[in-house]
């Protein structure tokens, strides 16, 4: 479980070859972790699908509501990743440790502040998501339990982000494998009453996820107390800055807000858009919405690895900026672009070739299979464009440039992607395939803005550490 991003002993290999090894060594565990996280979602959808279309649609509405909180809190972990990465690149381990602790503490406060109101108003939230009748009943049963998992998930994301920022992406991957195994077993047992467990129906899938997240969190904390953990973020007696730093620090809180708030706003905006998109599909019928859940879960297999590679790019670029190695920023970004684009092209070909077969994994309803396959066909044209977006925006996040991405994300999501999807799905009557395909327009504009911003190379004109250049914090800790 040692640092995956540590210097690789490669003898006489060229700097370019060493850089590619660094990218691959940090990226592949993140990609595997993303695939494992996807398989958790796929397993839950497959289990819910066998409980009936109403259960599948209800859990889908609940997940869309939950994703608003998860996406926002997950984006908060970006601050932990970049802060730790730049401190590691600048060779300041004590600062890296304090950044991780602040990320965990602030994450707990924010997640509790989100979970408590959500728990009190689950019925209203499901109604807001468009759930009615049996769909609403199933959605409320699911969400009442799923909300309880927000806090452990947020802390797990913060610790995983700190580990990746310090160069260790393998430990979060192992935690992901553990979470995956526990979730599948627990969700299946609790949904169907298998192996002597209580039969909780759709709520059982949410309980399975919560149990798995707690297990994963305990594992990550246990690793941080070992010598194998990256030096800067160890806990206990091995910590470079002692055992203090858990109480929220105002200067670090400002830094996290400055760095994380733009991606939080962008991710919440995107999740709200998907919620409204779900309502548009619900208006076309429960089968269309259920087909969207299958499409989204399957599509995650294609795009989450790209997101994982972008996450690794963010960490490596952050380390390069911290070390003031500006040429390395460009080399990392270019190599990540090649990997991400190649993966997405291959994924698009696979989706186009096997869409009905993949859809049949989730349900035996032939009408639902046909609708879900249409949604998968709608994914095909925009997957390579999505890769370009992820890699370049990921690099810009590593430099600390997050505000511009927020404004572009909000504008393209609400002014281009959603209206186009509505026109294609409802006005032109192209259903799920048209709705999913309509996202391409927003991705094209977002990608163009990302390329323009990246070519400005603003990080080369910044003095000090773009994120951690707060001398008061350094001297105070």
N, C-alpha and C positions, 0 to 999 in steps of 0.2 A: 504494500500500500504506500510505497514511497512516492516521492514527488515525480509525477510523470513528465513534468515540464523542466526537470533539472537538466543540466548540461549533459549532452550525450557524448560519450567517448567514441569518437569516430575516426581516430587516427588522422590520416592525411586527407580525409574527404574535404571537398571544397566548402566555402561558406554557404553557397547556395544550396548544396546538398544537406548541410547541417540544418539550415533553416527549414527545408521541407520535412526533415525528420522531426524538428520541433513542432511544426504544425500538425503533422500526422500523429505524433505521440500524444499531444494534448487533445487533438480533435477526436480520435477514434473512440476513446472511452466516453466522451460527451455524446457522440453519435449513438453508441450502443445504449447509453443511459436514456437518450431520447426515444430510441426504439423500444426499450423496456417500458418506459412510461406510456408509450403508445399501445403496447400490448395489453397494459392494464386497462386502458380505455376500451380497446377492442374486446377484451374478455367481458367487461361489464356490459357493453352493448349486446354481445352475443347472449349473455345470461338474461338480460332484460328482454331481448327479442323473443326468447323462449317462454317468457312470462306473458306474452301477448302484445299486440300493437299498442294498446293503451298504456301499458307499463313502459314500453320502449319510448313512446312519445312523451309520457309524463316525466320519465327520467331525463329525457332530452331537454325539456323545458327547465327542469331543475338544474341541470348542468349548465345551461346557458345563463341562468341567473347566477349560479355559483362562479362561473368563469369570469364574470365582471370583477368579483372580489379577487379571485385567484390571479387573474392577469395583472391587476393593479398591484397586488402584493408581490407577485413574482417579479414584476418590473422593478420594484423596490430593491430586490436583491442585486440588480445591476450596479447600484451604488457600492455594494459590498465588493463585488467582483473587481470593478475598476479601481476603487480605493486601495484594495489589497495589492492588485497587480502593479499599480504605479509605485506603491511603497516598496514592493519586492524589487522592482526594476531599479529603484534608487538606493537599494541596499539599506533599508530602514526597517528592520524586522519588528521593533517595538511598535512603530506606527502601524504596521500591517496587523499586528495582534489587536491593537486598540480599535482599528477599523472593523475587524471581524466582530468584536464584542459589541461595538455600537450597532452594527448591522443586526445582530441577534436581538439586542435589547429593544431597539426601535421597531424591529419587526414584530416582536411580541405585543408591544403597545398598540401598534397599528392594526394587527390582526384581531386582537380582542375588541378594539373599537369598531371593527367591521362585523365581527361574528355576533355580538350581542344584539344589535338592532335587527340583523337578518333573522336571528332565531325567534324574535318576537313577532315578526311580520311575514312569516313564510307563506301564509295563505294569500296575502295581498301581493306578494312578489310573484307567485305562480300565476295569479290572475293578470298581473302586469305583463307577464311573459306570454299571455294568450291562452293559458290552459283553462279548459272548461270540462264539465262532466267528469267522466272516468279519467281522462287525461289529467285534470286538475287534482283529483284525489290521489292518483299515483305520484304526481309531481310533488305534492305537499308531503306525502309520506317519505319520499326520497330526500327532499331538501331539509326536512326537520333533523335528519341524522347527518347529512353531508356537511351542514354548516359547522358541526362540532369539529370537523377535521381541518378547518382553516388555520387554526393556530399552529398545530404541529407541522403542517405543510409549509407555512411561511418560514418557520425557524429552520426547517430542513433545507429550503431553498436558499436561505441566507448563508448557512454553513457550507452548502455545496458551492455557492458562488464564491465564498472566501477561499475554499480549497482550490477551485479552478484558477482564481486570481493568483494564488501562490504557486501554481504550476502542477497541482495534484488533481487530475481529472479521473483517475482510476478509482479512488475511494468513493466518490459520488456514484460512479458506475456500479460498483459492488453493492452499494446501498440500494440503487435502483433495482438490481437483480433480486435482492432480498425482499424489497417492497413488492415487486412483481409476483414473486412466488407466494408470499403470504396473502396478498390481495386475491389472487385467483382462487386459492384454496378456501379462504374465509368467505369470500363473496358467494361462491358456489354453495358452500355448506349452509350459509345463513339464508340464501335466497330460496333454496329448495328443501331445507331441513335435512340435509345429508349428514351422515356419520354421527347421528345423535344430536346435531345442533338444532336449535329452534327454527321453525319455518317462518321467516320474516318477510318473504316476498321481495318486492322491489326495495324495501328499506334494508334488506340484508346485503345488497350490493354496496350501499353506502357505508354500512357498518364494516364490511370487509375492507374498504378503502381506508377508513379511519384507523382500524387496527394495524394495517400495513404501514401507514404513515408514522404511527407511534414507534413501531419496531425499527423503521429506518432511521428515525431521529435518535433513538437510543444508541444505535450502532454508530452513527456519525459522532456523537458526543464521546463515546468510548474511544474512538480512534484518535480524537484530538488530545487525549491524555497520554498517548503513547509517543515514544521517540520517533516512530515511523512517520508521524505527522510533519508537514512542512514546519520548519523552525519558527517562522514568524507567527504562526497561528496556533501553536500548541497551548494547551491549558494546564492548570495545576502548577506544580513545582518546576516544570520544564518550560513554562512560558517566559519569553524574553523580557516581558514587562511586568512580571509578577502575577498576582491574582486579582488586581484591581481593574477598573475600566468598564464594569458592567452597568453602572448607573449612567443614564443618558447624559451626554455631554453636549452643551449648547453649540459649541463651535463645530463639532462633528455632525450634530443634527442639521445645522445649516448646510454643511457640505453635502450630506445625503439628500436633503431636500432639493438643493440646486442640481445635483446630478441625477437623482432618481425621479423627481417630480415630473419632468417632461415625459419619460417613458411610461410612468404610471398613468398620466393623463391620456397618452396615446393609446395604451393598452386598454384602459377602461372605455375610451371612445370606441375602439374597435370591437370590444365585447358588447357594448350597447348597440352598435350597428348590427352585429350578428343576432342579437336578441330581436331587433326589429325585423331583420331578414327572416328569422324564424316565424315571426307573426305573419309575415307576408305568405310564407309557405303554409302555415296552418290554415290560412284563409282558402288555400287551394285544396285542403283536405288533410286529415290525419296521416294518410298513407304517404303523401308528399313530404310531410315533415319527418315521418319515420325514415323515409328514403334519404333525407338530408342527414340524419344521424348516422346512417350507414356510410354515406358518402364522406362525411367529415371524419369518421373514425378510420376509414380506409385511407383517405387522403393524408392523414397524419403520418402514416408509414412513409409517405414520400417526402413530406415537407419538414417533419420534425428533425430528421437527420441534418437537413440543411440549416435549420435553426441551431442545432447542436454545433455544427461547424462554425456558424457565425458567432456563437458563444465563445468557442475556442479562439476565434479571430479577435474578439473583443479583449480577452485576457492577454494574448500575446502582443497585440498592439499596445495595450496599456503598459506592459512591461517594457516594450521598446521606447515608448514615449517617456516613461520614467527614467530610462537610461539615456535619453536624448539621442537615440539611434534612429534618425528620421528615415534613412534609406531602408532600414529594415521594415518600417511600417508599410512602405509600398510593396516590398517583396512578399511580405506575409499576405497582404490583400490580394495581390495578383494570383498567388498560388491557391488561396482559398477560393477565389472566383473560378479557377479551372476545375477544382475538385467539386465545388457545389453545382456548377453548371452541368458538368458531366453526369453527376448523380441524377439531377432533375430530368435531363433528356432521357436517360435510361429508364427512369421511373415513369415518364410520360408514355414511353413506348409500351412498357409493361401494363400500365393501366388501360391503354387503348386496346391492347390485345386480349385482356382477360377480365374486363369489367363485369359481365354477367356472372362468370364463375366466382369472382370475389364476392359479389353481392349475395350469392346463394349461400355463402358461409354463415351469414347472419340470420337468415330466415328461409322458410320453405314456401312462403306466399309468393306466387309467381308475379302477381301485379306489383308487389313491393320490390321484387327483384328487378323488374323492368324499369321502374322509376329510379331505383338506386343506381342501376347501370347507366342510365341517362345522366345522372349527376356526376358519375365518375368520368364519363366522356367530356362533360363540361370542364373538368379539371385540366385536361390534357394540354390545351394551348397556353395556359398561363404558368405552368410549373417551372419552365426554364427562366421566365422573367422573374418569378418569385426568388429564384436562386441569386440572381444579380442583386436584387433588392437586399436580401438578407446579408450577403457578404459585405457589401459596401456600407450599409448602415451599421453592421457589426463593427467594422473598422472605425467608423466615425465615433461610435460609442466608446471605444477604447481610448480615443483621444480626449474624451470628456465632452464632445460636441453632441448634445442630446436635444437641445431646445428646437433646433431647426427641423429635426426629424419629427418632433411632436406636431409642429404646425403643418408640415407636409402630410403626415399621417391623417390628421383630422380633416384637412381639406380634401384629400383624395378619397377618403372613406365616405364622407357624407355628401360631397358635391359631385362625385364621379361614380364610385363603385356601387353604392346603394341605389341611386336613381337608375343606373344602367341595368342592374340586376332586376329591379322591379319592372322596368320596361320589357326586358326579355322574358321574364317568367310570367308576368300577368298581362301586360298590355298586348304583347305579341302572342301570348299563349304558349310559350315554349317550355313552360313548367320548370322542373328542377334543373334540367340541363341548361336552359337559358339563364336561370338565376345564378347558377354557379359560374357559368362562362362569362357573365357580365362583370365579374371582379377583374377581368383582364385589363379593362380600360384604366381602372385606378392604379393597378400595378405598373402599367407602362409610364404613366405620369410620375409616380413615386420614384421609379427607377431612374428616369431622366433627371429628376431633382437630386437624387443621391449622387449620380455621376458628376453633375455640375459642382455640388458642394465638395466632393472629395478632391476634385481637381484644383480647388483653391488652396489646399494644403495649409490650412489655417494653423495647424499644430506646430508648424516649423517656426512660427513667429512668436510663440508663447514663451515667456521666461519662467523658469522654475517648473514645478510640477503643476500641470493644469488643474488637477483635482486636489492635491494635498499640499499646495503651497501656502499653508497657514502656519506661519512660524510660531504663533502663539500656542497652537496645539502641540507643536513639537516640543517646545520648552516646558509646557505644562505637564507633559507626560514622560 
